[in-house]
Amino acid sequence: MEFTRTEPDPASQTCGYQIQVGGWDNDGNRFCVAPKATGLYFCQEHHDWVIQDEPDGIVRMAPGNVRGH
Ligand SMILES: [Zn+2]
């Protein structure tokens, strides 16, 4: 999977899901660089992942995050 070391702008069209948190056992932060899916805050893969933890099926994001278009 493609990734970047620096967090993408939440107002951009880049997914930006944090794939890996930097720590002693790895090589640092990784953020997804796939394009956001239309109408979603993440790429389809990470939307499907995040939604598993939302019992009402709604992803809540901080202001400033935009959906894919
Ligand atoms: Zn993603």
N, CA, C, O and the ligand as a Tripos MOL2 file, in Angstrom:
@<TRIPOS>MOLECULE
protein
  277   275    70     0     0
PROTEIN
NO_CHARGES

@<TRIPOS>ATOM
      1 N           0.8460   -1.2090    0.0000 N.3       1 MET1
      2 CA          0.0000    0.0000    0.0000 C.3       1 MET1
      3 C           0.8740    1.2480    0.0000 C.2       1 MET1
      4 O           1.8840    1.3280    0.6990 O.2       1 MET1
      5 N           0.4560    2.2110   -0.7990 N.am      2 GLU2
      6 CA          1.1760    3.4950   -0.8490 C.3       2 GLU2
      7 C           0.9440    4.2530    0.4580 C.2       2 GLU2
      8 O          -0.1300    4.1640    1.0530 O.2       2 GLU2
      9 N           1.9530    4.9950    0.8960 N.am      3 PHE3
     10 CA          1.7880    5.7780    2.1180 C.3       3 PHE3
     11 C           2.7250    6.9700    2.1080 C.2       3 PHE3
     12 O           3.6510    7.0490    1.3010 O.2       3 PHE3
     13 N           2.4650    7.9070    3.0330 N.am      4 THR4
     14 CA          3.3340    9.0610    3.2200 C.3       4 THR4
     15 C           3.6750    9.1490    4.7040 C.2       4 THR4
     16 O           2.9680    8.5960    5.5450 O.2       4 THR4
     17 N           4.7610    9.8460    5.0160 N.am      5 ARG5
     18 CA          5.1930    9.9720    6.4120 C.3       5 ARG5
     19 C           4.5520   11.1640    7.1220 C.2       5 ARG5
     20 O           4.5450   11.2320    8.3510 O.2       5 ARG5
     21 N           4.0260   12.0820    6.3580 N.am      6 THR6
     22 CA          3.4370   13.2700    6.9680 C.3       6 THR6
     23 C           1.9380   13.2830    6.7290 C.2       6 THR6
     24 O           1.4730   12.9150    5.6500 O.2       6 THR6
     25 N           1.1800   13.7080    7.7360 N.am      7 GLU7
     26 CA         -0.2680   13.6350    7.6660 C.3       7 GLU7
     27 C          -0.8060   14.5470    6.5630 C.2       7 GLU7
     28 O          -0.5210   15.7440    6.5620 O.2       7 GLU7
     29 N          -1.5790   13.9950    5.6240 N.am      8 PRO8
     30 CA         -2.1580   14.8300    4.5590 C.3       8 PRO8
     31 C          -3.1620   15.8380    5.1180 C.2       8 PRO8
     32 O          -3.7510   15.6140    6.1750 O.2       8 PRO8
     33 N          -3.3490   16.9330    4.4130 N.am      9 ASP9
     34 CA         -4.3170   17.9590    4.7930 C.3       9 ASP9
     35 C          -5.7240   17.3500    4.8000 C.2       9 ASP9
     36 O          -6.1550   16.7980    3.7880 O.2       9 ASP9
     37 N          -6.4510   17.4440    5.9340 N.am     10 PRO10
     38 CA         -7.7960   16.8660    5.9820 C.3      10 PRO10
     39 C          -8.7740   17.5430    5.0240 C.2      10 PRO10
     40 O          -9.8420   17.0030    4.7380 O.2      10 PRO10
     41 N          -8.4110   18.7130    4.5350 N.am     11 ALA11
     42 CA         -9.2600   19.4150    3.5700 C.3      11 ALA11
     43 C          -8.9120   19.0300    2.1310 C.2      11 ALA11
     44 O          -9.5200   19.5300    1.1840 O.2      11 ALA11
     45 N          -7.9330   18.1420    1.9760 N.am     12 SER12
     46 CA         -7.5460   17.7080    0.6320 C.3      12 SER12
     47 C          -8.3900   16.5090    0.2110 C.2      12 SER12
     48 O          -9.2900   16.0840    0.9350 O.2      12 SER12
     49 N          -8.0930   15.9810   -0.9480 N.am     13 GLN13
     50 CA         -8.8080   14.8050   -1.4500 C.3      13 GLN13
     51 C          -8.0350   13.5140   -1.1960 C.2      13 GLN13
     52 O          -8.3030   12.4830   -1.8120 O.2      13 GLN13
     53 N          -7.0690   13.5870   -0.2760 N.am     14 THR14
     54 CA         -6.2750   12.4080    0.0710 C.3      14 THR14
     55 C          -6.8490   11.7390    1.3140 C.2      14 THR14
     56 O          -7.1850   12.4140    2.2870 O.2      14 THR14
     57 N          -6.9610   10.4200    1.2820 N.am     15 CYS15
     58 CA         -7.5380    9.6560    2.4020 C.3      15 CYS15
     59 C          -6.9200   10.0770    3.7350 C.2      15 CYS15
     60 O          -7.6290   10.5550    4.6200 O.2      15 CYS15
     61 N          -5.5980    9.9030    3.8860 N.am     16 GLY16
     62 CA         -4.9260   10.3550    5.1010 C.3      16 GLY16
     63 C          -5.1370    9.4860    6.3170 C.2      16 GLY16
     64 O          -4.7180    9.8580    7.4130 O.2      16 GLY16
     65 N          -5.7760    8.3320    6.1610 N.am     17 TYR17
     66 CA         -5.9650    7.4390    7.2990 C.3      17 TYR17
     67 C          -4.6120    7.0110    7.8470 C.2      17 TYR17
     68 O          -3.7210    6.6400    7.0830 O.2      17 TYR17
     69 N          -4.4530    7.0580    9.1660 N.am     18 GLN18
     70 CA         -3.1600    6.6720    9.7450 C.3      18 GLN18
     71 C          -3.0560    5.1620    9.8150 C.2      18 GLN18
     72 O          -3.6920    4.5120   10.6440 O.2      18 GLN18
     73 N          -2.2360    4.6170    8.9200 N.am     19 ILE19
     74 CA         -2.0720    3.1700    8.7950 C.3      19 ILE19
     75 C          -1.2160    2.6260    9.9290 C.2      19 ILE19
     76 O          -1.4610    1.5360   10.4470 O.2      19 ILE19
     77 N          -0.2100    3.4030   10.3020 N.am     20 GLN20
     78 CA          0.7500    2.9450   11.3110 C.3      20 GLN20
     79 C           1.1680    4.1250   12.1770 C.2      20 GLN20
     80 O           1.5120    5.1920   11.6680 O.2      20 GLN20
     81 N           1.1350    3.9190   13.4990 N.am     21 VAL21
     82 CA          1.6210    4.9360   14.4230 C.3      21 VAL21
     83 C           3.0760    4.6310   14.7420 C.2      21 VAL21
     84 O           3.4230    3.5040   15.0930 O.2      21 VAL21
     85 N           3.9170    5.6390   14.6180 N.am     22 GLY22
     86 CA          5.3450    5.4340   14.8550 C.3      22 GLY22
     87 C           5.6110    4.9700   16.2780 C.2      22 GLY22
     88 O           4.9720    5.4300   17.2240 O.2      22 GLY22
     89 N           6.5530    4.0580   16.4180 N.am     23 GLY23
     90 CA          6.8860    3.5530   17.7440 C.3      23 GLY23
     91 C           8.2260    2.8550   17.7350 C.2      23 GLY23
     92 O           8.9190    2.8510   16.7180 O.2      23 GLY23
     93 N           8.5950    2.2700   18.8480 N.am     24 TRP24
     94 CA          9.9070    1.6410   18.9850 C.3      24 TRP24
     95 C          10.0690    0.4270   18.0790 C.2      24 TRP24
     96 O          11.1850    0.0560   17.7150 O.2      24 TRP24
     97 N           8.9320   -0.1910   17.7170 N.am     25 ASP25
     98 CA          9.0000   -1.4440   16.9660 C.3      25 ASP25
     99 C           8.7890   -1.2700   15.4660 C.2      25 ASP25
    100 O           8.6750   -2.2580   14.7400 O.2      25 ASP25
    101 N           8.7360   -0.0080   14.9880 N.am     26 ASN26
    102 CA          8.5270    0.1810   13.5590 C.3      26 ASN26
    103 C           9.2750    1.4180   13.0810 C.2      26 ASN26
    104 O          10.0570    2.0150   13.8210 O.2      26 ASN26
    105 N           9.0190    1.7900   11.8280 N.am     27 ASP27
    106 CA          9.8130    2.8590   11.2100 C.3      27 ASP27
    107 C           9.0990    4.2040   11.1580 C.2      27 ASP27
    108 O           9.5290    5.0910   10.4210 O.2      27 ASP27
    109 N           8.0340    4.3770   11.9110 N.am     28 GLY28
    110 CA          7.3950    5.6920   11.9900 C.3      28 GLY28
    111 C           5.9860    5.7340   11.4360 C.2      28 GLY28
    112 O           5.4520    4.7330   10.9570 O.2      28 GLY28
    113 N           5.3910    6.9280   11.5140 N.am     29 ASN29
    114 CA          4.0220    7.1160   11.0610 C.3      29 ASN29
    115 C           3.8540    6.8260    9.5680 C.2      29 ASN29
    116 O           4.7430    7.0890    8.7580 O.2      29 ASN29
    117 N           2.6900    6.2790    9.2350 N.am     30 ARG30
    118 CA          2.3370    6.0690    7.8310 C.3      30 ARG30
    119 C           0.8840    6.4740    7.6430 C.2      30 ARG30
    120 O           0.0100    6.0930    8.4220 O.2      30 ARG30
    121 N           0.6420    7.2530    6.5950 N.am     31 PHE31
    122 CA         -0.7110    7.6980    6.2820 C.3      31 PHE31
    123 C          -1.0570    7.2730    4.8610 C.2      31 PHE31
    124 O          -0.2210    7.3370    3.9600 O.2      31 PHE31
    125 N          -2.2920    6.8430    4.6730 N.am     32 CYS32
    126 CA         -2.7580    6.3910    3.3530 C.3      32 CYS32
    127 C          -2.8030    7.5720    2.3720 C.2      32 CYS32
    128 O          -3.2460    8.6620    2.7350 O.2      32 CYS32
    129 N          -2.3520    7.3600    1.1480 N.am     33 VAL33
    130 CA         -2.3550    8.4120    0.1410 C.3      33 VAL33
    131 C          -3.3690    8.1370   -0.9830 C.2      33 VAL33
    132 O          -3.3620    8.8170   -2.0090 O.2      33 VAL33
    133 N          -4.2250    7.1510   -0.7840 N.am     34 ALA34
    134 CA         -5.2540    6.8770   -1.8020 C.3      34 ALA34
    135 C          -6.2430    8.0440   -1.8450 C.2      34 ALA34
    136 O          -6.4460    8.7080   -0.8280 O.2      34 ALA34
    137 N          -6.8560    8.3040   -2.9840 N.am     35 PRO35
    138 CA         -7.8580    9.3740   -3.0480 C.3      35 PRO35
    139 C          -9.1010    9.0120   -2.2430 C.2      35 PRO35
    140 O          -9.4860    7.8440   -2.1810 O.2      35 PRO35
    141 N          -9.7340   10.0180   -1.6230 N.am     36 LYS36
    142 CA        -10.9910    9.7830   -0.9150 C.3      36 LYS36
    143 C         -12.0480    9.2830   -1.8910 C.2      36 LYS36
    144 O         -12.0990    9.7080   -3.0450 O.2      36 LYS36
    145 N         -12.8920    8.3710   -1.4080 N.am     37 ALA37
    146 CA        -14.0020    7.8980   -2.2400 C.3      37 ALA37
    147 C         -15.0750    8.9900   -2.2750 C.2      37 ALA37
    148 O         -15.2090    9.7640   -1.3270 O.2      37 ALA37
    149 N         -15.8190    9.0460   -3.3460 N.am     38 THR38
    150 CA        -16.8500   10.0710   -3.4940 C.3      38 THR38
    151 C         -17.8430   10.0360   -2.3260 C.2      38 THR38
    152 O         -18.4550    9.0040   -2.0510 O.2      38 THR38
    153 N         -17.9940   11.1680   -1.6490 N.am     39 GLY39
    154 CA        -18.9520   11.2810   -0.5470 C.3      39 GLY39
    155 C         -18.4380   10.7600    0.7810 C.2      39 GLY39
    156 O         -19.1590   10.8000    1.7780 O.2      39 GLY39
    157 N         -17.2010   10.2680    0.8170 N.am     40 LEU40
    158 CA        -16.6470    9.6950    2.0410 C.3      40 LEU40
    159 C         -15.4140   10.4780    2.4980 C.2      40 LEU40
    160 O         -14.7810   11.1940    1.7230 O.2      40 LEU40
    161 N         -15.0950   10.3120    3.8050 N.am     41 TYR41
    162 CA        -13.9370   11.0180    4.3620 C.3      41 TYR41
    163 C         -12.6330   10.2730    4.1140 C.2      41 TYR41
    164 O         -11.5520   10.8310    4.3010 O.2      41 TYR41
    165 N         -12.7310    9.0220    3.6960 N.am     42 PHE42
    166 CA        -11.5410    8.1980    3.4580 C.3      42 PHE42
    167 C         -11.6770    7.4790    2.1260 C.2      42 PHE42
    168 O         -12.7130    7.5690    1.4670 O.2      42 PHE42
    169 N         -10.6250    6.7630    1.7300 N.am     43 CYS43
    170 CA        -10.7600    5.8730    0.5850 C.3      43 CYS43
    171 C         -11.7410    4.7650    0.9810 C.2      43 CYS43
    172 O         -12.0340    4.5860    2.1630 O.2      43 CYS43
    173 N         -12.2380    4.0330    0.0050 N.am     44 GLN44
    174 CA        -13.2590    3.0260    0.3110 C.3      44 GLN44
    175 C         -12.7690    2.0030    1.3330 C.2      44 GLN44
    176 O         -13.5130    1.6130    2.2320 O.2      44 GLN44
    177 N         -11.5400    1.5790    1.1950 N.am     45 GLU45
    178 CA        -10.9970    0.5750    2.1070 C.3      45 GLU45
    179 C         -10.9960    1.0670    3.5490 C.2      45 GLU45
    180 O         -11.4110    0.3360    4.4480 O.2      45 GLU45
    181 N         -10.5400    2.2840    3.7800 N.am     46 HIS46
    182 CA        -10.4770    2.7770    5.1490 C.3      46 HIS46
    183 C         -11.8180    3.2330    5.6740 C.2      46 HIS46
    184 O         -12.0550    3.2010    6.8820 O.2      46 HIS46
    185 N         -12.7060    3.6620    4.7790 N.am     47 HIS47
    186 CA        -14.0800    3.9390    5.2060 C.3      47 HIS47
    187 C         -14.7030    2.6590    5.7650 C.2      47 HIS47
    188 O         -15.3180    2.6710    6.8310 O.2      47 HIS47
    189 N         -14.5350    1.5590    5.0330 N.am     48 ASP48
    190 CA        -15.0980    0.2710    5.4680 C.3      48 ASP48
    191 C         -14.5090   -0.1560    6.8070 C.2      48 ASP48
    192 O         -15.1850   -0.7860    7.6190 O.2      48 ASP48
    193 N         -13.2550    0.1890    7.0300 N.am     49 TRP49
    194 CA        -12.5720   -0.1620    8.2800 C.3      49 TRP49
    195 C         -13.1170    0.6780    9.4330 C.2      49 TRP49
    196 O         -13.4480    0.1470   10.4930 O.2      49 TRP49
    197 N         -13.2100    1.9950    9.2190 N.am     50 VAL50
    198 CA        -13.6560    2.9180   10.2650 C.3      50 VAL50
    199 C         -15.1130    2.6460   10.6480 C.2      50 VAL50
    200 O         -15.4740    2.7230   11.8220 O.2      50 VAL50
    201 N         -15.9300    2.3360    9.6730 N.am     51 ILE51
    202 CA        -17.3640    2.1920    9.9150 C.3      51 ILE51
    203 C         -17.6710    0.9810   10.8160 C.2      51 ILE51
    204 O         -18.7400    0.9020   11.4230 O.2      51 ILE51
    205 N         -16.7290    0.0570   10.8890 N.am     52 GLN52
    206 CA        -16.9280   -1.1160   11.7520 C.3      52 GLN52
    207 C         -17.0510   -0.7160   13.2160 C.2      52 GLN52
    208 O         -17.6810   -1.4240   14.0010 O.2      52 GLN52
    209 N         -16.4570    0.4080   13.5870 N.am     53 ASP53
    210 CA        -16.4800    0.8620   14.9740 C.3      53 ASP53
    211 C         -17.5960    1.8610   15.2540 C.2      53 ASP53
    212 O         -17.6810    2.4150   16.3500 O.2      53 ASP53
    213 N         -18.4580    2.0900   14.2510 N.am     54 GLU54
    214 CA        -19.5500    3.0530   14.3990 C.3      54 GLU54
    215 C         -20.8830    2.3100   14.3480 C.2      54 GLU54
    216 O         -21.3770    1.9900   13.2670 O.2      54 GLU54
    217 N         -21.4750    2.0310   15.5380 N.am     55 PRO55
    218 CA        -22.6990    1.2130   15.5710 C.3      55 PRO55
    219 C         -23.8560    1.8170   14.7870 C.2      55 PRO55
    220 O         -24.7150    1.0820   14.3000 O.2      55 PRO55
    221 N         -23.8950    3.1490   14.6550 N.am     56 ASP56
    222 CA        -24.9930    3.7570   13.9140 C.3      56 ASP56
    223 C         -24.6180    4.0300   12.4570 C.2      56 ASP56
    224 O         -25.3990    4.6140   11.7050 O.2      56 ASP56
    225 N         -23.4250    3.6040   12.0710 N.am     57 GLY57
    226 CA        -23.0430    3.7170   10.6690 C.3      57 GLY57
    227 C         -22.6810    5.1160   10.2120 C.2      57 GLY57
    228 O         -22.6340    5.3920    9.0140 O.2      57 GLY57
    229 N         -22.4230    6.0110   11.1750 N.am     58 ILE58
    230 CA        -22.0550    7.3870   10.8280 C.3      58 ILE58
    231 C         -20.6210    7.6550   11.2700 C.2      58 ILE58
    232 O         -20.2650    7.4250   12.4250 O.2      58 ILE58
    233 N         -19.8030    8.1420   10.3420 N.am     59 VAL59
    234 CA        -18.4260    8.4990   10.6670 C.3      59 VAL59
    235 C         -18.4080    9.9690   11.0900 C.2      59 VAL59
    236 O         -18.7920   10.8490   10.3210 O.2      59 VAL59
    237 N         -17.9570   10.2240   12.3200 N.am     60 ARG60
    238 CA        -17.8870   11.6030   12.8180 C.3      60 ARG60
    239 C         -16.4650   12.1150   12.6880 C.2      60 ARG60
    240 O         -15.5150   11.5020   13.1750 O.2      60 ARG60
    241 N         -16.3410   13.2500   12.0210 N.am     61 MET61
    242 CA        -15.0250   13.8190   11.7690 C.3      61 MET61
    243 C         -14.9820   15.2410   12.3030 C.2      61 MET61
    244 O         -16.0080   15.9150   12.3910 O.2      61 MET61
    245 N         -13.7760   15.6910   12.6600 N.am     62 ALA62
    246 CA        -13.6000   17.0530   13.1440 C.3      62 ALA62
    247 C         -13.8890   18.0420   12.0110 C.2      62 ALA62
    248 O         -13.7170   17.7230   10.8340 O.2      62 ALA62
    249 N         -14.3330   19.2550   12.3870 N.am     63 PRO63
    250 CA        -14.5320   20.2950   11.3600 C.3      63 PRO63
    251 C         -13.2430   20.5070   10.5610 C.2      63 PRO63
    252 O         -12.1450   20.4480   11.1130 O.2      63 PRO63
    253 N         -13.3870   20.7500    9.2790 N.am     64 GLY64
    254 CA        -12.2160   20.9530    8.4410 C.3      64 GLY64
    255 C         -11.9250   19.7430    7.5600 C.2      64 GLY64
    256 O         -11.2260   19.8400    6.5520 O.2      64 GLY64
    257 N         -12.4780   18.6020    7.9670 N.am     65 ASN65
    258 CA        -12.3460   17.4220    7.1190 C.3      65 ASN65
    259 C         -13.3860   17.5010    6.0010 C.2      65 ASN65
    260 O         -14.5520   17.8050    6.2540 O.2      65 ASN65
    261 N         -12.9720   17.2330    4.7960 N.am     66 VAL66
    262 CA        -13.9180   17.2630    3.6840 C.3      66 VAL66
    263 C         -14.0910   15.8700    3.0990 C.2      66 VAL66
    264 O         -13.2280   15.0040    3.2460 O.2      66 VAL66
    265 N         -15.2270   15.6720    2.4290 N.am     67 ARG67
    266 CA        -15.5140   14.3850    1.7930 C.3      67 ARG67
    267 C         -14.9440   14.3690    0.3770 C.2      67 ARG67
    268 O         -14.6830   15.4130   -0.2210 O.2      67 ARG67
    269 N         -14.7640   13.1950   -0.1250 N.am     68 GLY68
    270 CA        -14.3070   13.0530   -1.5040 C.3      68 GLY68
    271 C         -15.3690   13.5360   -2.4720 C.2      68 GLY68
    272 O         -16.5650   13.4260   -2.2040 O.2      68 GLY68
    273 N         -14.9330   14.0620   -3.5800 N.am     69 HIS69
    274 CA        -15.8890   14.4820   -4.6100 C.3      69 HIS69
    275 C         -15.3600   14.1390   -5.9870 C.2      69 HIS69
    276 O         -16.0220   14.4130   -6.9880 O.2      69 HIS69
    277 ZN         -7.1270    5.0360    2.7980 Zn       70 ZN70
@<TRIPOS>BOND
     1     1     2 1
     2     2     3 1
     3     3     4 2
     4     3     5 am
     5     5     6 1
     6     6     7 1
     7     7     8 2
     8     7     9 am
     9     9    10 1
    10    10    11 1
    11    11    12 2
    12    11    13 am
    13    13    14 1
    14    14    15 1
    15    15    16 2
    16    15    17 am
    17    17    18 1
    18    18    19 1
    19    19    20 2
    20    19    21 am
    21    21    22 1
    22    22    23 1
    23    23    24 2
    24    23    25 am
    25    25    26 1
    26    26    27 1
    27    27    28 2
    28    27    29 am
    29    29    30 1
    30    30    31 1
    31    31    32 2
    32    31    33 am
    33    33    34 1
    34    34    35 1
    35    35    36 2
    36    35    37 am
    37    37    38 1
    38    38    39 1
    39    39    40 2
    40    39    41 am
    41    41    42 1
    42    42    43 1
    43    43    44 2
    44    43    45 am
    45    45    46 1
    46    46    47 1
    47    47    48 2
    48    47    49 am
    49    49    50 1
    50    50    51 1
    51    51    52 2
    52    51    53 am
    53    53    54 1
    54    54    55 1
    55    55    56 2
    56    55    57 am
    57    57    58 1
    58    58    59 1
    59    59    60 2
    60    59    61 am
    61    61    62 1
    62    62    63 1
    63    63    64 2
    64    63    65 am
    65    65    66 1
    66    66    67 1
    67    67    68 2
    68    67    69 am
    69    69    70 1
    70    70    71 1
    71    71    72 2
    72    71    73 am
    73    73    74 1
    74    74    75 1
    75    75    76 2
    76    75    77 am
    77    77    78 1
    78    78    79 1
    79    79    80 2
    80    79    81 am
    81    81    82 1
    82    82    83 1
    83    83    84 2
    84    83    85 am
    85    85    86 1
    86    86    87 1
    87    87    88 2
    88    87    89 am
    89    89    90 1
    90    90    91 1
    91    91    92 2
    92    91    93 am
    93    93    94 1
    94    94    95 1
    95    95    96 2
    96    95    97 am
    97    97    98 1
    98    98    99 1
    99    99   100 2
   100    99   101 am
   101   101   102 1
   102   102   103 1
   103   103   104 2
   104   103   105 am
   105   105   106 1
   106   106   107 1
   107   107   108 2
   108   107   109 am
   109   109   110 1
   110   110   111 1
   111   111   112 2
   112   111   113 am
   113   113   114 1
   114   114   115 1
   115   115   116 2
   116   115   117 am
   117   117   118 1
   118   118   119 1
   119   119   120 2
   120   119   121 am
   121   121   122 1
   122   122   123 1
   123   123   124 2
   124   123   125 am
   125   125   126 1
   126   126   127 1
   127   127   128 2
   128   127   129 am
   129   129   130 1
   130   130   131 1
   131   131   132 2
   132   131   133 am
   133   133   134 1
   134   134   135 1
   135   135   136 2
   136   135   137 am
   137   137   138 1
   138   138   139 1
   139   139   140 2
   140   139   141 am
   141   141   142 1
   142   142   143 1
   143   143   144 2
   144   143   145 am
   145   145   146 1
   146   146   147 1
   147   147   148 2
   148   147   149 am
   149   149   150 1
   150   150   151 1
   151   151   152 2
   152   151   153 am
   153   153   154 1
   154   154   155 1
   155   155   156 2
   156   155   157 am
   157   157   158 1
   158   158   159 1
   159   159   160 2
   160   159   161 am
   161   161   162 1
   162   162   163 1
   163   163   164 2
   164   163   165 am
   165   165   166 1
   166   166   167 1
   167   167   168 2
   168   167   169 am
   169   169   170 1
   170   170   171 1
   171   171   172 2
   172   171   173 am
   173   173   174 1
   174   174   175 1
   175   175   176 2
   176   175   177 am
   177   177   178 1
   178   178   179 1
   179   179   180 2
   180   179   181 am
   181   181   182 1
   182   182   183 1
   183   183   184 2
   184   183   185 am
   185   185   186 1
   186   186   187 1
   187   187   188 2
   188   187   189 am
   189   189   190 1
   190   190   191 1
   191   191   192 2
   192   191   193 am
   193   193   194 1
   194   194   195 1
   195   195   196 2
   196   195   197 am
   197   197   198 1
   198   198   199 1
   199   199   200 2
   200   199   201 am
   201   201   202 1
   202   202   203 1
   203   203   204 2
   204   203   205 am
   205   205   206 1
   206   206   207 1
   207   207   208 2
   208   207   209 am
   209   209   210 1
   210   210   211 1
   211   211   212 2
   212   211   213 am
   213   213   214 1
   214   214   215 1
   215   215   216 2
   216   215   217 am
   217   217   218 1
   218   218   219 1
   219   219   220 2
   220   219   221 am
   221   221   222 1
   222   222   223 1
   223   223   224 2
   224   223   225 am
   225   225   226 1
   226   226   227 1
   227   227   228 2
   228   227   229 am
   229   229   230 1
   230   230   231 1
   231   231   232 2
   232   231   233 am
   233   233   234 1
   234   234   235 1
   235   235   236 2
   236   235   237 am
   237   237   238 1
   238   238   239 1
   239   239   240 2
   240   239   241 am
   241   241   242 1
   242   242   243 1
   243   243   244 2
   244   243   245 am
   245   245   246 1
   246   246   247 1
   247   247   248 2
   248   247   249 am
   249   249   250 1
   250   250   251 1
   251   251   252 2
   252   251   253 am
   253   253   254 1
   254   254   255 1
   255   255   256 2
   256   255   257 am
   257   257   258 1
   258   258   259 1
   259   259   260 2
   260   259   261 am
   261   261   262 1
   262   262   263 1
   263   263   264 2
   264   263   265 am
   265   265   266 1
   266   266   267 1
   267   267   268 2
   268   267   269 am
   269   269   270 1
   270   270   271 1
   271   271   272 2
   272   271   273 am
   273   273   274 1
   274   274   275 1
   275   275   276 2
@<TRIPOS>SUBSTRUCTURE
     1 MET1         2 RESIDUE 1 A MET
     2 GLU2         6 RESIDUE 1 A GLU
     3 PHE3        10 RESIDUE 1 A PHE
     4 THR4        14 RESIDUE 1 A THR
     5 ARG5        18 RESIDUE 1 A ARG
     6 THR6        22 RESIDUE 1 A THR
     7 GLU7        26 RESIDUE 1 A GLU
     8 PRO8        30 RESIDUE 1 A PRO
     9 ASP9        34 RESIDUE 1 A ASP
    10 PRO10       38 RESIDUE 1 A PRO
    11 ALA11       42 RESIDUE 1 A ALA
    12 SER12       46 RESIDUE 1 A SER
    13 GLN13       50 RESIDUE 1 A GLN
    14 THR14       54 RESIDUE 1 A THR
    15 CYS15       58 RESIDUE 1 A CYS
    16 GLY16       62 RESIDUE 1 A GLY
    17 TYR17       66 RESIDUE 1 A TYR
    18 GLN18       70 RESIDUE 1 A GLN
    19 ILE19       74 RESIDUE 1 A ILE
    20 GLN20       78 RESIDUE 1 A GLN
    21 VAL21       82 RESIDUE 1 A VAL
    22 GLY22       86 RESIDUE 1 A GLY
    23 GLY23       90 RESIDUE 1 A GLY
    24 TRP24       94 RESIDUE 1 A TRP
    25 ASP25       98 RESIDUE 1 A ASP
    26 ASN26      102 RESIDUE 1 A ASN
    27 ASP27      106 RESIDUE 1 A ASP
    28 GLY28      110 RESIDUE 1 A GLY
    29 ASN29      114 RESIDUE 1 A ASN
    30 ARG30      118 RESIDUE 1 A ARG
    31 PHE31      122 RESIDUE 1 A PHE
    32 CYS32      126 RESIDUE 1 A CYS
    33 VAL33      130 RESIDUE 1 A VAL
    34 ALA34      134 RESIDUE 1 A ALA
    35 PRO35      138 RESIDUE 1 A PRO
    36 LYS36      142 RESIDUE 1 A LYS
    37 ALA37      146 RESIDUE 1 A ALA
    38 THR38      150 RESIDUE 1 A THR
    39 GLY39      154 RESIDUE 1 A GLY
    40 LEU40      158 RESIDUE 1 A LEU
    41 TYR41      162 RESIDUE 1 A TYR
    42 PHE42      166 RESIDUE 1 A PHE
    43 CYS43      170 RESIDUE 1 A CYS
    44 GLN44      174 RESIDUE 1 A GLN
    45 GLU45      178 RESIDUE 1 A GLU
    46 HIS46      182 RESIDUE 1 A HIS
    47 HIS47      186 RESIDUE 1 A HIS
    48 ASP48      190 RESIDUE 1 A ASP
    49 TRP49      194 RESIDUE 1 A TRP
    50 VAL50      198 RESIDUE 1 A VAL
    51 ILE51      202 RESIDUE 1 A ILE
    52 GLN52      206 RESIDUE 1 A GLN
    53 ASP53      210 RESIDUE 1 A ASP
    54 GLU54      214 RESIDUE 1 A GLU
    55 PRO55      218 RESIDUE 1 A PRO
    56 ASP56      222 RESIDUE 1 A ASP
    57 GLY57      226 RESIDUE 1 A GLY
    58 ILE58      230 RESIDUE 1 A ILE
    59 VAL59      234 RESIDUE 1 A VAL
    60 ARG60      238 RESIDUE 1 A ARG
    61 MET61      242 RESIDUE 1 A MET
    62 ALA62      246 RESIDUE 1 A ALA
    63 PRO63      250 RESIDUE 1 A PRO
    64 GLY64      254 RESIDUE 1 A GLY
    65 ASN65      258 RESIDUE 1 A ASN
    66 VAL66      262 RESIDUE 1 A VAL
    67 ARG67      266 RESIDUE 1 A ARG
    68 GLY68      270 RESIDUE 1 A GLY
    69 HIS69      274 RESIDUE 1 A HIS
    70 ZN70       277 GROUP 0 **** ****
